[in-house]
């Protein structure tokens, strides 16, 4: 992931793209679990102050029609949502007393929801 760029007001977050701009919830969960708490806290504290601004920015676009820069920003926001409970609730990368997340692949869950 070399030539990824974010909207100009979020350029300072580009250093996180190669690690956290992931395509699906399984990848985000796996990245969270394979990170140290210090790594999660660094991502969280870097992005959290811009999260509301990012949400407001993205609200001006239709989900299925996001330009590449906004799609990348959304992926980072989804990773922030993945990391936040680890920081705010659990104090560790894994969910306390949780089930193995590999038992619930996102693709299988979405398949079950299809008409």
C-alpha positions, 0 to 999 in steps of 0.5 A, spaced: 500 500 500 504 505 497 500 510 494 495 511 499 492 518 500 487 521 505 483 528 504 488 534 505 485 535 512 487 528 514 494 528 511 497 527 518 494 520 518 497 517 512 502 514 516 497 509 519 494 507 512 499 501 511 497 498 517 490 500 519 486 501 512 483 494 512 478 492 507 474 488 512 472 486 519 476 480 520 482 483 518 481 489 523 480 484 528 486 480 526 490 487 526 488 489 533 489 482 536 496 482 533 498 489 536 501 491 542 497 495 547 502 501 546 501 500 538 493 501 539 494 506 544 498 510 539 493 509 533 487 511 538 490 517 541 493 520 534 486 519 530 481 520 536 481 528 536 480 527 528 474 522 528 468 527 529 471 531 523 472 525 519 465 523 520 462 530 518 467 530 512 464 523 510 457 524 511 457 529 505 458 522 500 454 516 499 457 510 502 457 506 495 460 512 491 466 514 496 472 517 492 478 513 493 481 518 499 474 518 502 474 510 502 481 510 505 479 515 511 472 510 512 477 504 513 481 508 518 475 510 522 472 503 522 479 500 525 478 506 530 472 503 532 475 496 532 481 499 537 477 503 541 474 498 546 480 495 547 483 501 549 477 504 553 474 497 556 479 491 556 485 495 556 488 489 552 488 487 544 484 481 546 476 481 548 476 479 555 472 472 556 470 473 548 470 467 543 475 466 538 473 471 533 476 467 527 469 463 529 465 468 526 468 470 519 465 476 516 463 473 509 459 468 512 455 472 517 454 477 511 452 471 507 447 469 512 443 476 511 443 475 504 436 475 501 
